[in-house]
Amino acid sequence: MSTVVVVDAGGRGNAIAHAFSRSEKVKNVYVAPGNAGSEFFPKCKQAKEVKSIRDIEGIVKLAKKLDADLIFIGPEEPLSLGIVDRLEEEGFSVFGPKKSQTLIEASKCWAKDFLSKIGVPVPEYKNFDNFEDAKEYIKEQFESGKKVVVKADGLAAGKGVYVCDCVEEAIFALEEIMIKKKFGDAGNKVVIEERLYGIEVAFTAITDGKTAKTFSHARDYKRAFDPDDVEGMRNFYMGVRKKYITLEDAKKMMEKGLLINPNTGGMGAISPHPAVNREVEEKIMDEVVNPIINNYDFRGILYPVIMLVEESDKLIPKVLEVNVRECDPGAQAKLPRLESDIYELSMAVINKELEEFNVKFSNHCCVAVCAVSGALKGREGFKPGYPADHYTNQPIDGLEEAMKEAIIYANGIAKNSHYSTTGGRVLTVVGKAENCDKAKEKAYSAISKIKFPGMRYRKTIGLDVE
């Protein structure tokens, strides 16, 4: 029986730990640093002695103390800091790419140039390191009738992407990234790319560097608010811009595309993606994944975000970005469906034996709905909520009742005498059933049992909306 350490602090890490807890080969799973929800599942424990996902020496020390048989790295940040290299130096079996293999996620500018060079379809794009040049390009694009997406070059925890409906919104995004340095040095450069319209897919493949196999997929909901949530967007606008607007003003602004509905790290997901069949899976593997693997030294989970665009009556998979780890919150919808033993699968990747391994997911559907810290007025005044400034340390009620109906993965919670919030995304509630409608019903029934001040969640996860 093996001891596993999962390096992660949020819901994705708890979903990975939950998958390991289902393996007959695994005795204990330690989530480092984890959160109070890391102990929701059998065999799983929070490794509180690790201070953060960046505490590489603390993780090495923990792995030695536990004599860990496998260490699985969840987030991109420790990967980009070289945690796999460091742990392998100490002789541990580690799942994840080495530091040199993370550039494809760590620099969106580099990734776009690389993908374009090897013939992987991407949107029309241009890279900039100068604010004024980027601003002029944005104006030119809108004047020619095109809309754009503005992206910080470096790692920004899923929040450095702005999908813009008007030139004002695009310039605001550019200012946030390059002038205000909202994401620090990650905003020294930007990619400005053509906004594509089609079917977005969070697609994952698993590879040992020689063989790549599909690791299922999800539909991810990035927008903070439901498309008709004018009141929610109004509160967010007032909180971010520090400017009062009436509800009527907000409705008029929404009609003109001036009301902010920001991208987030994810407000929910469903898996499998309803638009992705075996034929589409094979097309993405042939046109995206295999060319990357053949031209880029990589081992672990490759997560390209795909837009399926219709051209000449065919669906063309165009790559919006590439990640080098499991998706989030897509993993929370995907991994409850995993039927293969994740411990055996991880070791097959590490030992370069993936070719012989059968990667299998159930035909069930999972609907994952994120509860976040929303708009709230408190001692520090009004805060607009996730993905902007938000209150924490809010008491959570109803978790035990919700767990009777659905799977609960904690993104940011603590427990002293009671559970309380510690971040923007707080909980991911997952309904699993034989079809999407029943899974959605389970997820929303369970999340209605949970309460905390400022709690907000989208009501349209599982529907055909952004």
N, C-alpha and C positions, 0 to 999 in steps of 0.2 A: 504494500500500500504506500502511495506516494504523497509527499508534501508539496503543495503548489503555492507560489506567491504570485498574486496578480497586482501589478503596479498600476494604480488608478485611484482617483478620488471621487468619481461620480457614478452616475447611473450605468454608463457603459461598463465600468469595472465591476459593478455588482451583477450585471447581466452575464459577464464573462465568468465571474466566480460562481454564479448559479449554474452555469453550464458545466463547470468542473465538478460541482457538488453532485451532479447526476452520474459521474463516472464511477464505475466499480473499482477502478484502479487508484482512486484518490481517497486518502484518509482525511486530510485537512487542507483547507484553502485559507490563506491569509491575504487580506486586501490591504495594500500599503500605498498611501496612508488610509484609504477608505473613508467611510463616514458611518454614522450610527445605523444606516440601513444595510451595511455590509454583513450584519449578523442576522438578517431576516431569514436566511436559508441554512439547512443542515450542513454541518462541516465547516461553515464559513465564519471567520473571525476578523475583526478589524485590528490591524497592526498599528496601534496608536503611537508606538515609539518612533515611527517614520514621520518626519515633520511635514513633508510635502512630496509631490511627484518629482521635484527637482533635487531632493535630498539623496543624491546617488550614493554617497558613502554610507548613509543610514540604511539604504536598501541593501547594499553589499553586506553590511554588518548583520542585518536581519537574516539574509539568505544563509550566511555562515552559521548563525545561531540555530536556525531551524534545520540546517543541512538539507536545503531545498533541492528537490529532484527536478523541478521545472520552474522557471520564472517567465511569466507572460506579461509583456508590456502593452498597456492600453493606449495612453495618450501620445501625441506627436512630440510634445516638448521634451520629455526625457530621452526619447529616441534621438532627437536632433542634438541633444547634449552628449550623446555617446554612451548611454547606459548599457547598451548591449555589448559594446566593445569592453567596457569596464568589467561587467559580470563574467564575460567569457575569459578575460584575463585571469579571473579567479577560478576558472574551471567549471562554471555552472552551465547547464543547458538552458538557453534563453530563446524564447519565441519573439521575433521582431527583427527589423533590419538594423544593420550597423549605421553609424553616424554618416558615413560616406554615401549611404543609400537613401538618405532622407531628403536630399536636395530637391527632388521632384515635388515635394510638398513644401519644403522650407522656403523656396523661392518660386512664386507664381510666374515671374518674368522669365526665369531660366526654363521653367517647365514648358511654357508656351512655345519658346524658341526650339526646345528639344523636340517636342511633339510635332511641331510643324516640319522640322528637319527630317524626321523619320517617316513622315507621311500619315500620321494619325490625324483625322479630321478635327479641326478646332474652329471656333468662331473667328471672324476677322478681328484683329487686335493690334494694339500698339503699346509699347512699354515707355514709361517716362520716369525721369529722376528730377524734372524741373516743373514746379507748380504752374508757372505761366504758360509753358508749352502745352501742358496737359489740359489746362483751362481752354486754350484756343482750340485744341483738337475736339474737346467736348462740344464747343459751340458749333464747329464745322459739322460734326456728326448730326446734331439736332437740326441744323439748318438744311441738311440734305435729307431730312425725314427719318433718320435712324435714331433709335434709342440705345442707351449704353448701360453697361455694368462697370462700376468702378471697384477695383480690388486692391487692397494693400498687398504688397509683394510678399511679405513675410508672414510668420505664424501669428494669428490673431484670435485663437480659440473659437473659430467659426463665425466671428462677428465682423470681419474685415471686408465684407462684400456688400455693396450697395447696388440694388437693382433700381434703376432710375427711370421715372416716367416723364420727366421734364428737365430742362437745362438747369433750372434753379436747384433742383434736388441733386443733380450730378455735381454741380459746383460745391454745394454744401458738403457732399460726401468727400470730395477732393480736399476741402478745407479741414474736415475732421481728420483725415488720414495724414495729409502732408504738412499742414500748418499747425493745427492743434496737437498733432502727434498723439492722437487717441490710442494708437497701438504701438507707440514708441518707435524704435528703429525699424519695425516691420513696415512702417509707412514711408521710409526713405525713397522707395520707388513704388510705382503703381502700374497695374495693367488696366487699360481701358479697352473693353471689348464690346463688340456688337451684341445687343440683346437678342437672343434667339427665342423663338416661340415654338413649342412642341411639347414633348412628354419628357419630364425630368426623371432620371432614375439614379438612385444611390446603389451602384453595382459593386459587388465585391468579388475578388478572385483570391485564391490562396496559392502560394507558389513556394517551392523549395529551391528556386533558381534554375531548375532544369525543366520541371513540369508545372503547368498552371491549370487549376481547375476552378470552375464556378463555385463561389461560396454564398450563393443566393443574393437577394436584392430587396430593396425597400423603396417605398415612396415616402420621401421626407417632406415635411411641411415647415418651411423656414420662416415664412412671414409671421410677425408677432401677433397680428390680429386677423380675425375672420374678415372676409372682403366687405361685409356690410356693417362692421362694428365701428360706426362713425364716432360714437361716444368714447370708445376705447382709444381710437386714434387721436381724437380731440384732446383727451387727457394727456396722452403721450406728447403731442405737439406742444401743448402749453408747458409741460414739465421740462422739455428739452430746450425750447426756444425762449422760455421765460416770458411768454406773451399770451395774454388772455384773448380767446376767441369764443364767440357764441356758437351754439349748436348749429344755427343757420349758416354762420360763416364757415363752419367745418364742412357742412354738406356742400356748399358752393365750391370750397377748395378741393373737396374730394372729386367733384365732377370735372375739375380742371387738372386733376392729377397732382395737386400741390400738397395734399395731406400725407403725412409720413406714415407708411406701414413698413417698418424696418425689417430687414433680415435678422434672424437670430441664429444661435447655434442649433436650433431645432425646437419646434413646438409639438412635435409628434411624428409618428410614422406608421405605415402599414406594410406588412410583408406576408406573402410575396407581392411584388409590384403587379397590379392587375393587367398592365399593358405588356408585360414581358413574358413571352412564351419561350419554348425551347429554341425556336428559330431565331428569335431576337437575341437570346443568350449566346448562341453560337456566333451570331454576327458581331456582337460586342467582343467576344473572345478573339475572333479572327482579325477584326479591324482595329481593336484598341489594345487589349491585354497582351496578346502574343507579340505584337510588334514592340511594345514596351519591354517585356521580359527578354526578348531577343537582343535588345540594344541597351539594356540597363541592368547592371548587376543588382539583383534584388532577391530577398527572401522574407516571407511573411504574408501579411494581408495587403493586397493592393486595392485601393478604393477610388476608382475614377468616378467622378460625377458626370453623368451622361445626359445630353439633351438629344432625344430622338426627333430629328427634324425631317419633315416630309419634303423630298425633292424628286421631281419626275416620277411621282407615284411610288416612291421608295422611301423607307425610313432610314436615314443616315445617322449613325451615332456620332455626335460631336462632343468632344471632351471639354467640359467647363473648368475642371481642375482635377488634380490627382492627389490622393492622400495615401499615406504609407502605414495605415493602421485601420482598425475596425471603425465603422461609422458610428455616429452618435447624433440623434437617438435611434438611428436605423438598427443598431445592434440589439436594442431592447425589444424591437419587433421581430428581428430575425432569429436571435439565438434561442428563444423558447421553442422554435421549430426544429432546431438541430437534433437529429437522431444519431448521427455518428458520435463516437466517444471523442470529446475534444482533447483529452489527454493523449490518446493514441494518435490523433490527427496532428497535434502539435509536435510530438516526437517524430512523426513521419516527415514533417517539414524540416526539422532540425537535422535529421539523419539522411536527408535527401532521398526519401523512400515514398514520396507522394504518389508516384506513378501507379503504385499497386494499391493505393488506399481508395476506398469507396466513400466519397463525401455525400451524405444523404440528409435531406431536410424533409419534414412531414408536409403533407398537403394542407394542413391546417392554416388558417389565417390568424395573424395577430394584429391588433390595433393598439398602438401605444399613444397615450395622451399625456402631455407634460403639464403639470401644475407649476406655475411660476409666481414669483413675487411681483405683483402688479402695482398699480398706482395706489399710493397711500399717503395720508397726511399724518405726521407725527411731530415729535419734539424738534426735529431738524427741518420742519416745514414739509412742503409737498414734494414727493419724489415720484417721477413718472413710471417707475418700474422697469423690469427686464425688457429689453436688453440695455437700458440706461440705468441711471442711479436708482437704487431700491433699498428698502428697509430689510434688515435681517433680524434674527433672534425673536421671531414671531412664534407663539405657541401653536402646535399642530394638534388637532383633535380628529378622531375617527379612523385612524390608521388600522386598528384591529378589525373594525367592521369591514373596511374596504378589502382587507386581505382575504376575507372569506369568499369574495367574488372574483378577485383578479390578482395578478402578479404585481407586486409593488417594487420598483427599483428606486432607490433614493439617490438623487443627484446632489443635494446639499442639505443635510440635516444633522443635528447633534442631539444627544440625549443626556440630560442630567436627571432632574425629577420628572421631566416630561420631554417629548420630542419638540424641537424648534428648528426654524429655518436658518440656514447659514449662507445661502447664495441666491442667485437669480432663478435658475431652474432648481426646483425643490424636489419634486417627485415625478416619476413616470409610471403611469397606471396602465397595465397591459391586459387586455382581454384576449383570450385565445379560444377559438371555436372552429367548427368545420367550414364556416363561411364568414365573410367579412361583416355582414349585417349582425350576426349573432356575436361576433367578437367585439364589434363596436358597442353593442347594447351592454355587454359585460363591462367594458372599460368605462363607459359613461355612468352606468349604475354605481360602480365602485367609487369613481372619483366624486360623485355627488355626496358620498358619506364623509369626505375629508373637508376639514375647514381650517383656515388660518387667516389672520387679518391681511387684506390685500390680495388674497389668492385669486388667480386668474387662469383660465385655460380656454383654448379654442374649442368651439362647438362643432367644427366642420372637419375634424380629422376623419379620414375615410371617405370623404366626398370628393368629387372631381373639381376642386378649387386649388388655388395656389396655397 
